[in-house]
Amino acid sequence: MKPGSAERPALTAEVAPPAPVGGIVLGAGVDIVEVERVVAALGRHGERFLERLFRTGEQEPGRGGRTWVQRLAGRFAAKEAVLKALGTGLRRCRWRDVEVVRAPSGRPAVRLHGPLNRTAAELGVAEVWVSISHGRRYAVAVAVAVGPGPAGEAVASTAGRERAGSRVAPRP
């Protein structure tokens, strides 16, 4: 999609189907978060921390419950993993541009918004799949960006787009 063209709907992955025909893994990311750091940030910054990093729907499920902070840490790890999978970091987006939601099946799903959604389109990302796990001390997430790749680029090549830890090279 060319800059300035109509914005595509927010990228979302409600169900994890097989990779699209002709699609490839464009990037993978992983992140681990210490739950205690999220507890400390909530203690220092409270609602400001939540509003800066999470959309309302990400904050509310189970709010105040026994594992609520663990789930927040998992969502934060997922946001980091998605940014790594896309190879973008926070250069052109905000934390809230990555929304981690629950699909009707209960599995985590990702919605991209604003500049990050446009960047994903430019990179040829059709979907981002995410898996999250958490315990009392740590939360971890893995994200995989899949799609046909940028328009006009050979699907079998990732030359020139590789970044340490964020891109997956094609199989020989």
Secondary structure, DSSP 8 states (H G I E B T S, - for coil): --TTS-----EE-SS-----TT-EEEEEEEEEEEHHHHHHHHHHHTHHHHHHH--HHHH-TTTTSTTHHHHHHHHHHHHHHHHHHHT-TTTT--GGGEEEEE-TTS-EEEEE-HHHHHHHHHHT--EEEEEEEE-SSEEEEEEEEEES-STTS-TT--TT---TTT------
